[in-house]
Amino acid sequence: MLYSNTILKNVGVPSNIATPILNGVNFLATIGGLYFLSRYGRRTLMLWGTLAMIIILSLAGLFSLYSYNYPSLSMLVLFIMVFEFTSGPITWLYMSEIMQDKATSFASAMNWGIVVVISGTIPYVVRAVTVEGAYNNRVGYIFIACGAMSFLGLIFIFVFMKETKGKKKQDIEWMYSSNKEF
């Protein structure tokens, strides 16, 4: 969301159209995410949501590469919806469920540190894949790369994430304990 205007300008979508759409969808999807969180399990939502985001980011990249501007915008809208239904809120909820206070603080700081690094490098990446003063559709490679990184996240979720919905704190601690006693 930080550089959506820059990225969308490079795929040919005016920011006065894209920005209100993306922000409105972000707001409404956050509210919708509350419904999904209470209805489905965290792991299930993360697996399906991440898989959907991989597909959406790949399609957004392909649409951008082939100069299909408004389909690219629709994929970004869909991505924001899926993110706010799944990874957006679940990451914070899951951390609070499986970690103690100090670890949650460290994980939050690490999360925001990664956000700073990504937001600091994106302008350079966009400049590296575009040609100054000319319409350039190579920004689609950024979406495809993010889809590939999301695939790595999907593997991590599949291997390490355990379902915590409806479980007591003691049960969650036991699930993640290295010395389980029966």
C-alpha positions in Angstrom: 0.0 0.0 0.0 2.9 2.4 0.6 4.0 2.6 -3.0 0.8 1.6 -4.7 0.6 4.9 -6.6 4.1 4.5 -8.0 3.6 0.9 -9.0 0.2 1.5 -10.5 1.5 4.5 -12.4 4.1 2.2 -14.0 1.3 -0.2 -15.1 -0.7 2.6 -16.5 -3.5 3.0 -13.9 -4.1 6.6 -12.7 -3.6 7.0 -9.0 -6.8 9.1 -8.7 -8.7 5.9 -9.6 -6.6 3.3 -7.9 -5.9 4.9 -4.5 -9.6 5.3 -3.4 -10.4 1.8 -4.6 -7.5 0.1 -2.8 -8.0 2.0 0.4 -11.7 1.3 0.5 -11.2 -2.3 -0.2 -8.5 -2.5 2.5 -10.9 -1.0 5.1 -13.9 -3.2 4.2 -11.9 -6.4 3.9 -10.5 -5.8 7.4 -14.0 -5.9 8.7 -14.7 -9.0 6.7 -11.6 -10.7 8.0 -13.1 -10.7 11.5 -15.9 -12.9 10.2 -13.5 -15.4 8.7 -11.3 -15.5 11.8 -14.2 -16.4 14.0 -15.5 -19.1 11.6 -12.5 -20.9 10.3 -9.2 -22.1 11.8 -6.0 -20.0 11.6 -3.9 -22.6 9.8 -6.7 -23.3 7.3 -7.1 -19.6 6.5 -3.4 -19.1 6.2 -2.9 -22.0 3.9 -5.8 -21.2 1.6 -5.1 -17.4 1.8 -1.4 -17.8 1.0 -2.2 -20.1 -1.9 -4.8 -17.6 -3.3 -2.2 -14.7 -2.9 0.4 -16.7 -4.9 -2.1 -17.1 -7.7 -3.3 -13.5 -7.5 0.2 -12.0 -7.5 1.3 -14.2 -10.4 -1.7 -13.1 -12.4 -1.1 -9.5 -11.5 2.4 -9.8 -12.7 1.4 -11.5 -15.9 -1.3 -8.9 -16.6 1.2 -6.1 -15.9 3.8 -7.7 -18.2 1.2 -7.8 -21.0 -0.1 -4.3 -20.3 -3.6 -5.4 -19.1 -3.9 -2.4 -16.7 -7.3 -2.8 -15.2 -7.1 -6.5 -14.8 -3.8 -5.8 -12.9 -5.7 -3.4 -10.7 -8.4 -5.9 -10.1 -5.8 -8.5 -9.0 -4.4 -6.0 -6.5 -7.8 -5.3 -5.1 -8.3 -9.1 -4.8 -4.9 -9.5 -3.2 -5.7 -6.8 -0.6 -9.0 -8.6 0.2 -7.4 -12.0 0.6 -4.5 -10.5 2.7 -6.9 -8.7 5.0 -9.0 -11.9 5.4 -6.0 -14.0 6.2 -2.4 -13.0 6.8 -3.1 -9.4 7.9 -5.0 -10.2 11.1 -4.0 -13.8 11.6 -0.2 -13.0 11.9 -0.8 -10.7 14.9 -3.4 -13.0 16.5 -1.3 -16.1 16.1 1.8 -14.5 17.6 -0.2 -13.5 20.7 -1.5 -17.1 21.0 1.7 -19.0 20.7 4.3 -16.6 22.2 5.0 -15.1 25.6 5.0 -11.4 26.0 8.7 -10.8 25.4 8.7 -13.0 22.3 5.7 -11.2 21.0 7.4 -7.9 21.4 10.5 -9.1 19.6 8.4 -10.6 16.8 6.5 -7.4 16.4 9.7 -5.4 16.2 11.1 -7.8 13.7 7.9 -7.6 11.6 8.0 -3.8 11.5 11.8 -3.9 10.8 11.1 -6.0 7.8 8.4 -3.6 6.7 11.0 -0.8 6.9 13.5 -2.7 4.8 10.9 -3.6 2.2 9.4 -0.1 2.0 12.9 1.3 1.8 14.0 -0.9 -1.1 10.9 -0.9 -3.2 11.6 2.5 -4.9 15.0 1.2 -6.0 13.5 -2.0 -7.3 10.8 -0.1 -9.3 13.5 2.2 -10.7 15.7 -0.8 -11.6 12.9 -2.5 -13.7 11.5 0.6 -15.3 12.7 3.0 -18.0 12.6 6.7 -17.0 10.0 8.7 -18.9 8.6 5.7 -20.8 5.7 3.4 -20.1 7.2 0.1 -19.0 5.4 -3.0 -18.0 8.3 -4.8 -16.4 7.0 -3.9 -13.0 5.1 -7.1 -13.3 8.2 -8.9 -12.3 7.9 -7.4 -8.8 4.5 -9.1 -8.4 5.8 -12.4 -9.7 8.8 -12.2 -7.3 6.4 -11.5 -4.4 4.3 -14.5 -5.5 7.4 -16.7 -5.4 8.3 -15.4 -1.9 4.7 -16.2 -0.8 5.2 -19.7 -2.0 8.1 -20.0 0.4 5.7 -18.7 3.1 3.2 -21.3 2.1 5.8 -24.1 2.7 6.7 -22.5 6.1 3.0 -22.4 7.1 2.4 -26.0 6.0 5.4 -27.3 7.9 5.4 -25.2 11.1 2.0 -23.7 11.8 -0.4 -25.6 14.0 -4.1 -24.9 14.5 -4.9 -22.9 17.6 -8.6 -22.0 17.1 -10.6 -23.0 20.1 -7.6 -24.2 22.1 -6.8 -23.1 25.6 -3.4 -21.4 26.3 -2.2 -24.6 28.1 -3.0 -26.7 25.1 -1.2 -24.3 22.8 1.9 -24.3 25.0 1.8 -28.1 25.0 1.6 -28.2 21.2 4.7 -26.1 20.9 6.6 -27.7 23.8 9.8 -29.6 23.0 9.4 -31.9 26.0 5.9 -33.3 25.8 5.0 -35.6 28.6 2.0 -37.9 28.3 
